[in-house]
């Protein structure tokens, strides 16, 4: 009789079982996410108390909680920070006084040439501005992590859960299962032990496989671990995902 494959597990649960102090810090007021993921952490913080994507809670609100979590004396620690990022409504994702992108740069000109509607171009400017603000928050999160790196090995990862279509391929903004922009996501990794080998950095990465890499980085032993899906492992083997739209090149 063939052995059954191991049941799917949450990385937070695996880390906690292995002795990690797990923190969940979220700028989302989302009960489902709290119960599905946040509840697995010993320490939780939810500074945003306005449910829904219309919330104007800026992502910088999480910074004091992250600083406190990093300063704690646990030997092994996993801190998960869940940001609103660039979710619609884009104009609510940055301070009103923040410098916005205008309608006179190269991106705006290209969108005009592509026949994008005026309100699509306007939303694209808000989206780009939200990312400019988002990058500043990410920079501060990374700086906080680097300040604690002298206390032991540290790895910092930023990844989005999905992409956004904002006039890249068509007159649409928001979630987009029918265009590549709806799937392409950024992945940024920093560690205190120097650069990754070029063989790793040149590989395309799937977000739905990232758990395998996290298991490896955390040093966890799990029967369901698959090295062919761990981008840091020599046996990593890229396989394109089945998507609702054609993606010509997964490397860009």
Backbone bond lengths (Angstrom), bond angles and torsions (degrees), N, CA, C in turn:
res aa  C-N    CA-C-N  psi(-1)  N-CA   C-N-CA  omega(-1)  CA-C   N-CA-C  phi
1 X - - - 1.465 - - 1.532 108.81 -
2 X 1.335 115.70 133.14 1.453 120.05 179.51 1.522 110.44 -74.03
3 X 1.319 115.60 140.15 1.466 119.68 177.97 1.517 109.73 -70.55
4 X 1.313 115.81 142.68 1.457 120.75 177.25 1.527 109.60 -73.48
5 X 1.333 117.23 142.46 1.466 118.92 177.10 1.523 110.41 -64.79
6 X 1.324 117.62 149.24 1.461 120.01 -178.92 1.524 111.29 -62.83
7 X 1.310 115.22 145.61 1.464 119.99 179.79 1.520 109.99 -66.90
8 X 1.326 115.44 150.06 1.462 120.40 177.16 1.525 109.78 -61.85
9 X 1.329 115.68 144.36 1.450 121.25 -179.52 1.522 109.27 -131.66
10 X 1.313 115.77 155.20 1.458 121.81 174.75 1.528 108.37 -89.42
11 X 1.331 116.82 132.09 1.459 120.65 -178.77 1.523 110.92 -58.20
12 X 1.341 117.72 -34.84 1.461 119.74 179.09 1.524 110.85 -62.14
13 X 1.329 115.93 -41.95 1.466 119.86 179.29 1.518 111.14 -66.01
14 X 1.337 117.11 -41.18 1.456 120.77 178.65 1.528 110.89 -63.38
15 X 1.331 116.36 -43.94 1.466 120.25 -179.79 1.526 111.23 -63.91
16 X 1.312 116.41 -42.39 1.465 119.55 -179.88 1.520 110.65 -65.05
17 X 1.328 117.20 -41.09 1.462 120.75 179.15 1.527 111.13 -64.32
18 X 1.338 116.75 -28.34 1.459 121.08 -179.18 1.525 112.35 -85.04
19 X 1.323 117.74 -0.07 1.454 120.40 176.64 1.509 115.99 104.08
20 X 1.322 117.73 5.32 1.459 120.54 176.13 1.523 110.61 -74.28
21 X 1.333 115.55 144.41 1.454 120.88 167.32 1.532 106.48 -85.56
22 X 1.323 116.73 114.11 1.459 121.62 -172.39 1.528 109.69 -103.41
23 X 1.325 115.62 129.14 1.465 122.93 178.36 1.531 108.72 -116.03
24 X 1.330 115.99 137.72 1.467 121.94 173.67 1.521 107.08 -123.39
25 X 1.334 116.02 114.31 1.463 122.04 -177.69 1.514 107.58 -122.25
26 X 1.328 117.36 116.99 1.460 120.10 -169.61 1.524 112.04 -131.28
27 X 1.333 115.22 138.90 1.462 121.17 171.56 1.522 110.92 -96.63
28 X 1.328 117.27 11.44 1.463 122.16 174.36 1.525 109.05 -99.72
29 X 1.316 116.88 131.99 1.466 120.76 169.96 1.522 106.51 -97.88
30 X 1.321 115.32 81.72 1.463 122.01 -173.34 1.520 108.16 -133.05
31 X 1.321 116.93 108.49 1.460 121.55 -174.82 1.521 111.51 -62.16
32 X 1.333 117.68 -39.43 1.462 120.41 -178.30 1.521 111.13 -62.82
33 X 1.345 117.03 -43.61 1.457 120.72 179.63 1.519 110.36 -67.24
34 X 1.318 116.63 -39.15 1.462 119.94 178.11 1.521 111.34 -59.90
35 X 1.312 116.45 -43.68 1.462 120.03 -177.27 1.523 112.07 -75.44
36 X 1.330 117.09 -34.39 1.466 120.67 -175.82 1.523 112.35 -79.73
37 X 1.326 117.15 -38.22 1.457 120.38 -175.21 1.531 112.72 -120.61
38 X 1.329 116.52 -52.76 1.461 119.39 -176.02 1.517 113.44 -57.41
39 X 1.321 117.09 -34.42 1.465 120.68 -177.72 1.524 112.52 -65.27
40 X 1.322 118.31 -15.63 1.457 121.53 179.36 1.524 112.38 -79.18
41 X 1.318 117.60 -12.38 1.460 121.77 -177.51 1.528 110.83 -91.84
42 X 1.337 115.31 147.67 1.467 118.56 174.75 1.519 111.32 -70.32
43 X 1.330 115.94 -36.89 1.465 121.47 -177.02 1.523 108.88 -117.52
44 X 1.348 116.54 127.63 1.452 121.61 -178.30 1.527 110.04 -130.67
45 X 1.331 115.98 146.63 1.465 121.20 176.46 1.518 108.88 -143.79
46 X 1.340 115.69 131.04 1.464 122.02 -179.18 1.541 108.49 -133.47
47 X 1.332 117.58 79.86 1.469 119.71 -176.74 1.524 114.36 -70.33
48 X 1.319 118.64 -16.30 1.464 121.89 179.00 1.534 109.14 -92.30
49 X 1.334 116.13 124.34 1.464 120.46 -177.34 1.529 111.92 -116.85
50 X 1.334 115.85 24.37 1.462 120.66 177.11 1.521 108.63 -118.30
51 X 1.319 118.29 109.48 1.467 119.50 -177.50 1.521 111.77 -71.68
52 X 1.325 115.43 158.06 1.458 120.02 176.28 1.512 112.73 90.71
53 X 1.325 115.27 164.70 1.460 121.17 -176.80 1.525 112.76 -79.53
54 X 1.332 117.73 -5.07 1.457 119.74 177.32 1.523 111.76 -80.90
55 X 1.331 117.14 -3.60 1.460 121.23 179.08 1.525 110.83 -59.07
56 X 1.320 116.50 140.74 1.461 121.75 177.58 1.519 111.63 -105.33
57 X 1.324 116.74 20.41 1.462 120.98 177.64 1.524 109.32 -68.74
58 X 1.322 117.42 116.08 1.458 121.83 -177.75 1.525 110.23 -77.35
59 X 1.320 116.11 145.74 1.460 120.41 -173.81 1.524 113.27 -63.82
60 X 1.320 118.24 -21.10 1.459 119.60 179.08 1.524 112.06 -63.65
61 X 1.323 117.55 -13.36 1.457 120.91 179.93 1.528 111.99 -63.43
62 X 1.326 117.79 -21.75 1.469 120.24 -178.58 1.525 112.60 -80.84
63 X 1.316 118.87 -15.80 1.463 121.63 -169.89 1.532 113.62 -58.51
64 X 1.344 120.25 -45.63 1.472 118.24 179.27 1.527 112.86 -61.76
65 X 1.325 116.91 -35.32 1.467 120.52 179.91 1.535 110.78 -68.93
66 X 1.321 116.27 -38.27 1.459 120.08 177.66 1.527 110.17 -66.22
67 X 1.315 116.42 -42.95 1.466 119.98 179.51 1.528 110.71 -60.31
68 X 1.340 116.48 -42.43 1.460 120.20 178.31 1.523 111.34 -64.32
69 X 1.334 116.97 -41.84 1.469 120.64 -179.48 1.522 111.04 -63.61
70 X 1.331 116.71 -42.80 1.457 120.37 -178.56 1.527 111.80 -68.50
71 X 1.331 116.98 -28.04 1.462 120.86 -177.36 1.525 112.66 -79.69
72 X 1.313 117.79 -13.43 1.457 120.76 -179.46 1.530 110.27 -65.98
73 X 1.334 115.55 155.65 1.460 120.23 -169.28 1.504 116.26 -89.73
74 X 1.335 119.02 10.15 1.463 120.13 -179.09 1.527 110.58 -60.54
75 X 1.339 116.66 139.48 1.460 121.04 -179.45 1.517 111.60 -68.54
76 X 1.339 116.83 -41.25 1.461 122.00 178.73 1.519 108.51 -120.51
77 X 1.314 115.69 128.49 1.463 119.85 -170.56 1.521 110.08 -142.15
78 X 1.327 116.43 136.61 1.465 122.84 173.16 1.520 107.26 -124.26
79 X 1.325 116.52 117.28 1.464 122.12 -178.71 1.527 107.96 -113.89
80 X 1.322 116.33 115.89 1.464 121.80 179.00 1.528 107.89 -105.67
81 X 1.316 116.26 124.18 1.465 122.25 -179.39 1.524 108.13 -115.42
82 X 1.314 116.67 118.14 1.459 122.82 -175.42 1.530 108.55 -107.96
83 X 1.322 116.18 105.61 1.468 121.82 -175.27 1.522 111.32 -97.32
84 X 1.331 115.18 157.69 1.467 119.53 171.06 1.520 110.74 -72.32
85 X 1.315 116.72 -28.90 1.462 120.55 174.82 1.512 112.34 60.64
86 X 1.335 116.23 -126.09 1.468 121.52 -177.66 1.518 111.29 -113.41
87 X 1.331 116.49 35.80 1.461 119.05 174.51 1.533 110.16 -65.59
88 X 1.311 117.62 145.57 1.469 118.24 169.03 1.531 108.87 -60.68
89 X 1.297 119.69 142.01 1.452 127.57 9.55 1.531 109.42 -85.57
90 X 1.331 116.43 123.40 1.447 120.51 -173.53 1.531 112.81 -59.49
91 X 1.323 117.02 -36.86 1.466 120.44 -176.70 1.522 112.44 -67.02
92 X 1.333 117.35 -14.81 1.464 121.18 178.80 1.518 112.25 -91.76
93 X 1.328 117.46 1.83 1.458 120.60 -174.05 1.514 114.00 -99.79
94 X 1.327 117.30 9.19 1.458 120.27 176.58 1.524 108.10 -149.37
95 X 1.330 118.11 157.27 1.472 120.54 -179.66 1.522 111.43 -62.64
96 X 1.321 115.77 149.52 1.467 120.12 -179.23 1.526 111.63 -60.49
97 X 1.330 117.11 -30.44 1.462 120.99 -178.69 1.524 112.94 -83.46
98 X 1.330 117.35 -2.40 1.456 121.20 -175.88 1.529 109.69 -70.81
99 X 1.346 116.44 140.05 1.468 120.56 -179.05 1.520 110.73 -66.53
100 X 1.321 116.67 123.96 1.454 121.82 -176.70 1.526 111.42 -97.67
101 X 1.328 114.90 154.50 1.461 120.00 170.53 1.526 108.95 -72.01
102 X 1.320 116.15 142.65 1.454 121.03 -179.55 1.514 112.19 -103.47
103 X 1.327 115.57 -169.75 1.463 121.24 -174.82 1.522 111.65 -102.27
104 X 1.336 116.24 28.77 1.467 118.39 -175.72 1.526 112.52 -132.13
105 X 1.349 117.49 24.84 1.452 119.01 177.57 1.529 109.80 -106.98
106 X 1.327 116.68 -176.85 1.459 121.63 -175.48 1.521 112.25 -64.51
107 X 1.335 116.92 -35.72 1.465 120.41 179.66 1.522 109.99 -65.35
108 X 1.337 116.29 -45.38 1.460 120.17 179.45 1.528 111.15 -62.04
109 X 1.333 116.27 -41.05 1.460 120.22 179.48 1.527 110.71 -63.47
110 X 1.321 116.94 -43.01 1.458 120.51 178.50 1.522 111.27 -62.16
111 X 1.328 117.09 -40.92 1.461 120.36 -179.80 1.524 111.25 -66.23
112 X 1.339 116.75 -35.90 1.466 119.51 176.26 1.525 109.94 -64.31
113 X 1.329 115.88 -42.47 1.466 119.69 179.52 1.525 111.49 -65.26
114 X 1.331 117.17 -29.26 1.461 121.25 178.77 1.533 112.37 -82.74
115 X 1.325 116.52 -2.73 1.458 120.25 178.65 1.523 113.89 77.17
116 X 1.330 117.03 25.73 1.461 119.30 177.86 1.523 109.92 -71.02
117 X 1.321 115.62 139.90 1.456 121.39 -177.98 1.530 110.83 -64.36
118 X 1.331 117.98 151.13 1.474 120.53 -177.62 1.521 113.06 -55.47
119 X 1.336 118.40 -41.02 1.464 118.61 -178.02 1.530 112.03 -72.27
120 X 1.339 116.99 -25.81 1.459 119.69 173.97 1.527 109.54 -68.44
121 X 1.326 116.45 -42.04 1.461 119.84 177.57 1.523 110.35 -63.23
122 X 1.323 117.12 -40.20 1.470 120.93 179.25 1.528 110.47 -62.44
123 X 1.321 116.76 -44.55 1.462 120.02 179.73 1.526 111.14 -66.66
124 X 1.337 116.67 -33.19 1.466 120.24 176.73 1.531 109.81 -63.71
125 X 1.321 117.53 -39.95 1.466 119.99 177.77 1.528 110.33 -62.64
126 X 1.331 116.93 -42.54 1.461 120.19 177.90 1.530 110.51 -64.18
127 X 1.319 115.72 -40.21 1.472 120.01 179.18 1.528 110.64 -62.58
128 X 1.325 116.83 -47.84 1.463 120.29 179.68 1.527 110.97 -62.21
129 X 1.325 116.63 -38.33 1.462 120.07 177.93 1.518 110.73 -65.70
130 X 1.327 116.79 -40.02 1.463 119.69 178.50 1.524 110.84 -62.99
131 X 1.335 117.17 -35.35 1.460 119.91 177.52 1.523 111.24 -70.26
132 X 1.330 116.78 -35.04 1.474 119.34 177.03 1.527 109.28 -62.25
133 X 1.321 117.62 -44.10 1.461 121.05 176.69 1.534 110.50 -65.54
134 X 1.330 115.47 -44.28 1.464 121.38 -179.33 1.527 110.85 -57.44
135 X 1.326 117.36 -41.28 1.458 121.21 179.81 1.528 111.03 -62.16
136 X 1.329 117.55 -34.89 1.462 120.30 178.66 1.516 110.78 -67.62
137 X 1.332 117.03 -39.20 1.464 120.40 177.03 1.531 109.86 -65.43
138 X 1.333 116.81 -43.28 1.461 120.10 178.14 1.522 111.27 -61.02
139 X 1.317 117.06 -39.88 1.456 120.89 178.88 1.526 110.69 -60.95
140 X 1.317 116.44 -40.99 1.465 120.16 179.74 1.531 110.85 -69.31
141 X 1.325 117.21 -36.33 1.463 120.06 176.66 1.528 110.85 -64.89
142 X 1.320 116.63 -41.81 1.455 120.25 178.43 1.523 110.81 -65.69
143 X 1.311 117.23 -41.09 1.462 120.94 179.45 1.527 111.01 -62.09
144 X 1.333 116.74 -40.13 1.463 120.29 176.76 1.525 110.78 -62.12
145 X 1.319 116.25 -41.31 1.470 120.38 179.33 1.518 110.94 -65.89
146 X 1.312 116.78 -45.08 1.463 120.25 -178.74 1.523 111.45 -63.32
147 X 1.332 117.21 -31.98 1.464 120.24 179.22 1.520 112.16 -66.68
148 X 1.338 116.54 -23.71 1.462 121.36 -179.63 1.525 112.74 -96.55
149 X 1.336 117.15 -4.63 1.463 120.45 -172.11 1.519 112.80 -65.83
150 X 1.339 118.69 -21.90 1.459 120.34 179.92 1.523 112.38 -67.71
151 X 1.336 117.17 -15.20 1.460 121.02 -178.41 1.527 112.57 -84.64
152 X 1.327 117.44 -7.93 1.458 120.62 -179.82 1.513 110.38 160.05
153 X 1.337 117.38 172.23 1.473 121.01 179.85 1.529 111.20 -55.05
154 X 1.322 116.17 139.54 1.463 120.38 -177.19 1.527 109.96 -140.67
155 X 1.309 115.59 141.29 1.463 122.48 174.51 1.524 108.10 -133.98
156 X 1.323 116.65 137.08 1.468 123.13 -178.71 1.527 107.27 -123.37
157 X 1.320 116.29 129.22 1.462 121.49 -178.33 1.516 109.80 -129.75
158 X 1.321 116.45 134.03 1.458 121.62 171.95 1.517 108.09 -121.72
159 X 1.329 116.39 128.29 1.458 121.09 177.41 1.523 108.48 -147.55
160 X 1.322 116.56 145.97 1.464 121.74 175.13 1.518 109.55 -93.68
161 X 1.329 116.35 154.95 1.463 119.78 178.72 1.516 112.04 -85.61
162 X 1.320 117.65 -19.38 1.470 121.21 177.64 1.517 108.72 -164.53
163 X 1.316 115.83 168.02 1.448 120.81 177.79 1.519 112.09 -96.56
164 X 1.330 115.28 -174.20 1.465 122.41 179.25 1.522 108.57 -137.08
165 X 1.309 115.77 136.52 1.462 121.11 169.80 1.516 107.28 -93.44
166 X 1.324 116.15 119.62 1.472 120.58 178.23 1.528 108.68 -134.17
167 X 1.323 114.88 60.36 1.452 119.77 178.16 1.510 114.33 81.18
168 X 1.333 118.48 13.37 1.463 120.10 177.54 1.531 110.99 -66.76
169 X 1.335 115.58 -51.26 1.469 120.57 -177.05 1.527 113.64 -112.74
170 X 1.339 117.21 -22.02 1.460 118.27 -177.16 1.524 110.13 -158.33
171 X 1.332 115.70 174.49 1.455 121.34 179.78 1.531 110.14 -78.98
172 X 1.323 114.67 78.25 1.466 120.44 -178.51 1.519 108.59 -156.22
173 X 1.342 116.40 147.90 1.453 121.28 172.28 1.520 109.19 -131.26
174 X 1.334 115.56 143.88 1.456 120.79 177.61 1.517 112.22 111.95
175 X 1.347 115.92 -159.34 1.463 121.40 178.03 1.531 109.22 -59.36
176 X 1.328 115.80 142.36 1.464 118.43 -175.08 1.521 110.36 -151.37
177 X 1.339 117.95 90.32 1.465 120.09 177.95 1.523 113.82 -71.95
178 X 1.329 117.84 -7.48 1.464 120.17 -175.76 1.527 114.07 -103.65
179 X 1.348 118.12 3.13 1.464 120.48 177.12 1.525 109.72 -134.19
180 X 1.349 117.32 151.12 1.468 119.97 -179.47 1.518 114.01 -56.44
181 X 1.341 117.66 -32.07 1.467 119.85 -178.63 1.525 112.34 -61.01
182 X 1.323 117.13 -24.00 1.452 120.07 178.83 1.512 113.14 -72.46
183 X 1.327 116.86 -13.55 1.467 121.81 -176.56 1.525 113.28 -114.88
184 X 1.320 117.28 -28.81 1.456 119.41 -177.53 1.531 109.93 -69.46
185 X 1.328 115.22 128.50 1.465 120.02 -177.13 1.516 109.76 -132.96
186 X 1.336 117.29 152.46 1.470 119.82 176.09 1.522 110.56 -81.44
187 X 1.319 115.32 147.50 1.454 122.15 173.16 1.527 107.05 -136.40
188 X 1.325 116.84 119.06 1.463 122.71 179.94 1.526 107.88 -123.56
189 X 1.324 116.48 130.68 1.462 121.11 -179.16 1.523 109.49 -129.56
190 X 1.324 115.91 132.96 1.471 122.15 171.42 1.515 108.32 -127.56
191 X 1.320 116.40 140.93 1.457 120.24 172.36 1.524 108.92 -139.78
192 X 1.311 116.02 158.32 1.459 120.20 -174.64 1.514 112.71 -83.85
193 X 1.322 118.11 4.16 1.460 120.87 -174.16 1.533 111.91 -110.32
194 X 1.306 117.91 29.56 1.454 120.64 175.84 1.513 113.22 91.51
195 X 1.328 115.08 -174.27 1.457 121.85 -174.41 1.525 111.28 -74.62
196 X 1.337 114.87 152.36 1.459 120.15 172.64 1.527 108.82 -74.53
197 X 1.340 117.57 150.84 1.475 120.00 173.59 1.530 110.13 -59.55
198 X 1.338 115.33 147.36 1.465 120.19 -178.11 1.529 111.69 -59.72
199 X 1.336 117.06 -30.85 1.467 120.20 179.46 1.525 111.73 -61.15
200 X 1.328 116.58 -26.30 1.465 120.73 177.94 1.527 110.33 -82.96
201 X 1.314 116.82 -47.09 1.459 120.44 -172.89 1.519 113.23 -68.98
202 X 1.335 117.83 -19.10 1.457 120.92 -179.74 1.526 112.84 -90.09
203 X 1.317 117.96 -1.21 1.449 121.38 -176.97 1.531 111.25 -88.20
204 X 1.327 118.21 140.57 1.469 119.26 168.48 1.524 109.01 -70.16
205 X 1.320 116.28 152.84 1.463 121.51 -175.22 1.522 109.11 -131.06
206 X 1.310 116.28 141.24 1.460 122.29 176.17 1.527 109.97 -102.63
207 X 1.325 115.79 132.69 1.451 119.73 178.47 1.519 112.85 -63.55
208 X 1.328 117.13 -34.32 1.462 119.60 -177.97 1.526 112.12 -76.00
209 X 1.325 118.05 -6.59 1.459 122.01 174.62 1.529 112.14 -102.14
210 X 1.311 117.75 -3.92 1.460 120.44 -170.39 1.526 112.06 -61.66
211 X 1.330 116.88 -26.41 1.455 119.73 179.34 1.521 112.27 -58.01
212 X 1.333 117.22 -35.29 1.463 120.52 179.22 1.526 110.76 -64.71
213 X 1.317 115.87 -40.44 1.465 119.63 177.40 1.518 110.92 -66.56
214 X 1.330 117.21 -40.09 1.469 120.35 179.08 1.521 111.04 -63.36
215 X 1.329 116.72 -42.16 1.464 120.30 177.19 1.526 110.17 -56.02
216 X 1.325 116.19 -43.17 1.462 120.63 179.98 1.518 111.34 -66.95
217 X 1.323 117.90 -47.15 1.462 121.51 -177.90 1.523 111.69 -63.14
218 X 1.322 117.01 -32.27 1.464 121.07 179.69 1.527 112.24 -82.26
219 X 1.324 116.70 -7.52 1.448 119.97 179.45 1.521 113.65 71.97
220 X 1.331 116.74 31.19 1.454 120.99 -177.31 1.521 111.22 -89.97
221 X 1.304 116.38 148.66 1.454 122.06 173.28 1.525 108.05 -107.67
222 X 1.334 115.16 120.99 1.462 121.08 -176.44 1.524 108.36 -143.88
223 X 1.318 116.16 133.29 1.460 120.49 -176.76 1.523 112.39 -63.93
224 X 1.328 117.60 -21.78 1.463 120.51 -179.52 1.513 114.43 -89.01
225 X 1.322 117.04 1.39 1.467 120.59 -178.94 1.529 110.81 -64.51
226 X 1.336 115.89 132.16 1.465 122.05 -179.46 1.524 108.43 -123.30
227 X 1.343 118.34 104.21 1.471 120.27 -176.93 1.518 113.46 -61.52
228 X 1.331 118.52 -23.28 1.462 120.18 -179.88 1.524 111.63 -70.05
229 X 1.353 117.19 -11.17 1.460 121.46 177.58 1.523 112.45 -110.94
230 X 1.318 116.32 6.37 1.465 122.68 179.01 1.520 108.30 -101.53
231 X 1.330 117.76 109.70 1.463 121.16 -173.08 1.522 112.12 -64.56
232 X 1.323 119.10 -19.32 1.462 121.05 179.46 1.524 112.42 -87.05
233 X 1.327 118.16 -3.80 1.461 121.59 -175.45 1.532 110.55 -98.24
234 X 1.332 118.21 143.02 1.473 120.39 179.27 1.522 113.50 -59.86
235 X 1.331 118.47 -22.93 1.459 121.29 -178.89 1.531 112.60 -89.28
236 X 1.329 116.80 6.18 1.472 119.78 -179.77 1.529 110.06 -56.64
237 X 1.318 115.86 134.80 1.467 120.66 -178.42 1.528 108.80 -137.02
238 X 1.314 115.76 106.63 1.461 121.45 -178.13 1.520 111.70 -64.42
239 X 1.317 115.84 135.69 1.459 122.27 171.69 1.525 107.55 -135.11
240 X 1.314 119.21 126.35 1.469 119.98 -179.52 1.521 111.15 -65.51
241 X 1.314 117.65 141.48 1.463 120.15 178.87 1.520 111.36 -75.89
242 X 1.318 115.67 158.58 1.468 120.82 174.71 1.524 107.78 -84.46
243 X 1.329 116.01 112.95 1.456 121.35 -176.75 1.525 110.50 -119.35
244 X 1.324 114.80 165.08 1.461 120.54 -178.82 1.520 112.02 -82.57
245 X 1.336 117.10 1.70 1.457 120.95 178.91 1.517 108.75 -144.07
246 X 1.316 117.30 156.26 1.457 122.04 179.71 1.530 109.98 -78.83
247 X 1.319 116.32 135.02 1.469 122.56 175.83 1.518 106.90 -118.42
248 X 1.340 118.55 109.28 1.464 121.13 -174.58 1.531 113.38 -61.59
249 X 1.332 117.67 -38.10 1.465 120.45 -174.65 1.518 108.87 -145.86
250 X 1.330 117.80 117.34 1.457 122.21 -178.77 1.525 111.64 -82.70
251 X 1.313 118.28 -3.55 1.452 120.09 -178.53 1.524 112.42 -90.81
252 X 1.318 118.06 -5.93 1.452 120.69 -177.01 1.523 110.13 -134.71
